[in-house]
Amino acid sequence: MMNKMITASNAVFILMLVLSLLNGCATQPYGNFIQNPSTTYSKVMADDVTAQIVRLYPAANTQFNLRHEVNDPFGKALIENLRLEGFAVQETIQQSIQQQIFAAPNQPDTESQKGLALSYIIDQSGDLYHVKLMIDDMRLSRAFSVQADSIHPAGFWVRKE
């Protein structure tokens, strides 16, 4: 009877572990959510985001640590722009599942503690694009509209702390 309880609890534990890992791998709350993003539009939006960041942070003294992988035109343009402006940018490297499982839970990551956490969300509704930028606890957002095959800001930057 005791062996059956241990086996059942082990099975439940393994099932919960597998489900939590699958959930963590399947959902990424940050990044570019536009199907087939335009390189031209992405560059224009990245240039505008970079200009806003330059207004808010001193380039030579600021490091940004990306909280997610960058594999889209906007993110690549943003990283390149920030580096050209003199910012240090630490890109994320996807950890293996084993590293995530066996990492010490309360041990701070000293490498990422040196800078500001940076992430973004890009989405689209019709001809309106929305950029949301998260820098540590601050949230910046701006809408962009497409008109005559070009993209332009559709309003001011909104800042929430």
Residue pairs with C-beta under 8 A, 6 or more apart in sequence:
17 101
21 97
21 100
21 101
24 100
25 97
28 68
29 121
30 67
30 68
30 119
30 120
30 121
30 134
31 68
31 69
31 70
31 71
31 72
31 75
31 120
31 121
31 122
32 42
32 72
32 73
32 74
32 75
32 120
32 122
33 121
33 122
33 123
33 124
34 122
34 123
34 124
34 129
37 72
37 73
37 74
37 122
38 73
38 151
39 73
40 151
41 129
41 144
41 146
41 151
42 72
42 73
42 74
42 77
42 122
43 73
43 77
44 144
44 150
44 151
44 152
45 74
45 122
45 129
45 131
45 144
45 151
46 74
46 75
46 77
46 78
46 81
47 77
47 81
48 131
48 142
48 144
48 153
49 78
49 81
49 120
49 131
49 133
49 142
50 78
50 81
50 82
50 85
52 133
52 140
52 142
52 157
53 82
53 85
53 87
53 133
53 135
54 85
57 87
57 116
59 85
59 86
59 87
60 86
62 87
62 88
62 115
62 116
63 87
63 88
63 89
63 90
63 114
63 115
63 116
64 82
64 87
64 88
64 89
64 90
64 115
64 116
64 117
64 118
64 135
65 90
65 92
65 112
65 114
65 115
65 116
65 117
65 118
66 75
66 79
66 89
66 90
66 91
66 92
66 118
66 119
67 92
67 117
67 118
67 119
67 134
68 92
68 119
69 91
69 92
69 94
70 76
70 78
70 79
70 91
70 92
72 122
74 120
74 122
74 131
75 120
78 120
79 89
79 91
82 89
83 89
88 115
89 118
90 111
90 112
90 114
90 115
95 103
116 135
116 136
117 134
117 135
117 136
118 133
118 134
118 135
119 133
119 134
120 131
120 132
120 133
120 134
121 130
121 131
121 132
121 134
122 129
122 130
122 131
122 132
123 129
123 130
124 130
127 145
127 146
127 147
128 143
128 144
128 145
128 146
128 154
129 143
129 144
129 145
129 146
129 151
130 141
130 142
130 143
130 144
131 141
131 142
131 143
131 144
132 139
132 140
132 141
133 139
133 140
133 141
134 140
137 161
138 159
138 160
138 161
139 159
139 160
139 161
140 157
140 158
140 159
140 160
141 157
141 158
141 160
142 153
142 154
142 155
142 156
142 157
142 158
143 153
143 154
143 155
144 151
144 152
144 153
144 154
145 151
145 152
145 154
